[in-house]
């Protein structure tokens, strides 16, 4: 499941998270899996290795590699997390 590249600040859901601290945002991701935040040379990147209960399966969600701030990278990862969950639920409900 890939999400097209976009500017996270243009996403209407950005406003839900912009006033939270970086610590609050990272705490929000913690129950979903292992997360990481890295400087990639051209910008910030956030990734989430999602906890799954299926042997041999993994799910990873990440931001773009060139976010202007570490906070934007985490917000983009949260937005993509919710998009992924919605896609999984829609697929499950379509059966």
C-alpha positions in Angstrom: 0.0 0.0 0.0 1.7 3.1 -1.2 0.6 6.7 -0.6 1.6 9.3 -3.2 4.1 11.9 -2.2 2.6 15.1 -0.9 3.3 18.1 1.3 2.0 17.1 4.7 1.1 20.7 5.6 -1.4 20.7 2.7 -3.2 17.7 4.1 -6.4 18.7 5.9 -5.7 16.2 8.7 -2.4 18.0 9.5 -4.4 20.5 11.7 -5.5 17.7 14.0 -1.9 17.1 15.1 0.1 20.3 14.5 -0.5 21.6 18.0 0.8 18.5 19.7 4.4 18.2 20.9 6.8 15.9 19.3 6.7 13.7 22.4 2.9 13.5 22.3 3.0 12.5 18.6 5.7 9.8 19.2 3.7 8.5 22.2 0.6 8.3 19.9 2.6 6.0 17.5 4.0 3.7 20.3 1.0 1.3 20.7 1.0 0.6 16.9 4.6 -0.6 16.7 8.3 0.4 16.7 8.9 3.8 15.3 12.0 5.7 14.3 12.9 9.2 13.3 15.9 10.0 11.2 17.6 12.9 9.4 18.2 11.7 5.8 20.5 14.5 4.6 17.7 16.4 2.7 15.0 16.2 5.3 13.4 14.2 8.1 11.9 10.7 7.8 9.7 8.8 10.2 8.9 5.1 10.0 6.6 2.7 11.9 7.1 -1.0 11.9 3.5 -2.0 12.6 2.8 -4.8 15.1 1.0 -7.6 13.3 -0.2 -11.0 14.7 0.5 -13.0 11.6 3.6 -15.2 11.3 5.7 -14.1 8.4 3.8 -10.9 7.8 5.0 -7.3 8.3 3.6 -3.9 7.7 5.6 -0.7 7.5 4.4 2.8 7.2 6.7 5.8 6.6 6.8 9.4 5.7 8.5 10.9 2.8 12.3 11.2 3.2 12.4 15.0 2.8 10.2 16.6 5.4 11.3 20.0 6.5 10.9 19.2 10.2 11.0 16.1 12.4 7.5 16.9 13.6 6.1 17.1 10.0 7.6 13.7 9.3 5.9 12.2 12.4 2.6 13.8 11.5 2.8 12.4 7.9 3.5 9.0 9.3 0.4 9.2 11.6 -1.7 10.3 8.6 -0.4 7.4 6.5 -1.0 5.0 9.5 -4.6 5.9 9.5 -4.8 5.7 5.7 -3.4 2.2 5.9 -5.8 1.1 8.6 -8.7 2.5 6.6 -7.5 0.6 3.4 -7.2 -2.6 5.4 -10.7 -2.2 6.9 -12.2 -1.4 3.5 -10.6 -4.5 2.0 -11.9 -6.6 4.9 -15.4 -5.2 4.7 -15.5 -5.7 0.9 -15.3 -9.5 1.2 
